[in-house]
Amino acid sequence: METVVFLPGLLAPPAGFRSLRENLEGFRCLELAPHATPAEALEAWRGEVPPGAHVVAFAEAGWAGAQLAAQSQARSLTLLSPVLRVDAALRARLRALEQALGRGPEAFVTAAKPWLFGPVLLEHGQEAMAAWAEGLREEELGRWLRALPELPDGRRALRLLRCPVLVVIGAEDVFTPSRYAQEAVEWVPEQRAMRVSLEATGHLAPWENPGEALAVLAAFLDDAEGFLQGPPAWHDGPDELPVL
């Protein structure tokens, strides 16, 4: 049985990838523990990603995930809302969030919501966002906010990949907009990458639209090469409720 390794970014909800893990059929799923900084995550995860696994990484975990996928000769790599480098725009957003955190965790949550969530959750998902906020830790957030602006450019690691790559982005992600995803696609050799947008979702797209996220990921893992040839009918049913 093939293995799927999930790498969470620090802002992933407390439940992590549980919804994807429990509903992804035919694979052995392994979720690693999140870390406050990308460098710590890379060091901790280096011996935990088995050779030939499918790697799925969210946000800044994609920085480590791309390197680990290359080193472990991964079967595939999926990047969710990827952060592989930090430009002036993202650095400014991080600075604003750091200033908000200086006024306390509640101020951070208030400032972060419009950056991180799409319109559906902002209007109807107060309980889901409250559950997400409960998983945040002030000390870890501070370290994350200090470390991320100094993140080395991780796009070059994509050049080392020999596996298919799926990049999933929220259509209304303002924290890491679509150009971050397109950059990742363009850095993968031999046009072996594809970008998919999840409608009406923000930075936490896999949790805001779990039904479509699962359908896209399952279709890619089942036949990555076929997936890259064109958009399959991966989701015909209604969207599910958020799983934060």
Secondary structure, 3 states (H helix, E strand, C coil): CCEEEEECCCCCCCCCCHHHHHHCCCCEEEECCCCCCHHHHHHHHCCCCCCCCEEEEECCHHHHHHHHHHHCCCCEEEEECCCCCCCHHHHHHHHHHHHHHCCCHHHHHHHHHHHHCCHHHHHHCHHHHHHHHHCCCHHHHHHHHHHHHHCCCCHHHHHHCCCCEEEEEECCCCCCCHHHHHHHHHHCHHHCEEEEEECCCCCCHHHHCHHHHHHHHHHHHHCHHHHHCCCCCCCCCCCCCCCC
